[in-house]
Amino acid sequence: MKPGFGGKNKYKPVVVFLFLFLFCLSFIFRGILTKTISQVARPLVSLATGLSDNLFWWSASDSITPHELEQFYQQRNDLAVERVMFEQLKDENEHLKKELDFVQRSPFSYIPANIIAKSISQSVSRFVIDVGSAQGIELGTAVLVQEGIFVGKISEVRKDSSTVVAVTDLTQAIAVSLLNESRTIGVASGTISDLLKINFIPIDEKIQPNDLVVTSGLESPIPSGLLVGIVNTVKQETGSPFQEAIIEPLVDVRRIDSVLVLINSSSSSP
């Protein structure tokens, strides 16, 4: 046996004992420390939770009664209604200003009317207005909006109301003229896509997109020069002597709520 080897072995039990003792002691102190911190922290957490509840949640239910809450909701609803009314009045004011500007510079006489009912679909585009024969409305007269854009004509007249067939209705046809070099004339009819079309235009007529389309005056009692729409596309079938113009109306009937009805200056209300 080598010298000193046995001396090291005799201390091994002591080292193991000290290690186990320190390990157990750390668990004892850890438990005491955790318990102490827990006892100190518990009331602090409870206090913070109570303050939060009292300051934010419970204070709201204590300070605002159900009656007051109902009043707040009512005030909110009243403000919302007032905002809607304000927006409607603003839109009506803009429409009236445009109508007034057009009437002042127009040689024709008009009766303002409100739309009270609409029937809009892929094949039908009609609406009812709140003026009729008692106000001087006549069958077949032109109906315009705002700056004098043609939207349809009177198809039925009653005492205090009338039906208007919009220019986009499938049963509608209106004599028109294009503002191109040759002032091409034709008949614009409605389609299922809320557009208009002019068929049988001679191939030698020069038509381009963005050409303006107006009433031609060949259809009584609708005068000439009322703006109808703008050329969107020009089509030609191969070998055909004719071309077709697709017209985009400048007004969407679904978005209007008032119109101007053209009347004869000599007409008078009974």
C-alpha positions, 0 to 999 in steps of 0.5 A: 500500500502506498503511503497516504492513501489510507489517510484520504479514505478516512476523511471521506465519511466526514465529507459526505456527512457535511455535504448531507448536513448542508443539503438538509439545512438548505431545504429547512431555510428555504421552507422558512424563507418561503413561508416568511415571504408568503406571510408578508406578501399575502396581505399586500396582494390582497390589499392591491386587489381590493384597491383595484376592485374598489377604484375601477370596477366597484366604483363604476357600479356604485357611482352610476345608477341604472337610471343614469346609465340609461340616460347616457345611452339615450343621449348617445342615441339622440346624438347619433340621430342628430348626426344622421339628420345633419348629413341628410340636410347637408346632402339635400342642400347640395342637391338643391344648390345644383338644381337651382343653378341648373334651373336659373341658367335653363330656358325650360320650366321645371317642377321639383319632385321627391322619389317616394318609391323605387322598383330596381332590378336587372330588367326593371328600373322605375320610380314613383315621384310625389307630383302628378297632373294636379301639379302640371305633370304630363305624360312623356315629359323628361325627368332630370337630376341635379345639373340637368342629366336626363334619367327617364321620362314620365310613363304614368300620371296620377293626380298627385303622383307619377311613375318614371321609367328610367333610361336604363329600363329594358323597355325604355328607348330614347332618341339620342345624338352623339357629340362626335364630328358627324353628330351621329343619331340613334336610339339608346335602349336599356340593357340588363347591366345598367348600361345603354346601347345604340345599335345599327350605327353605320360603320363609317361613323367615327365613334370613340370612347368618351364621346358624350351622348345627348337627347336628339330632340326627335322625340316629342316632348323631350328637347334636344341637348339633355345629357344622357351618358358617355360612350364606354365601348364601341363594338363591331361584329366581323363583316357587319356593316354596323357598329354598336356603342355601349353607353354609360349613364352619368347617374345611378338611379339607385342613389338619387332621391329627388328629381326635376320634371320638365314642363311646358311653360304654357301649362298651368295647374288647375 
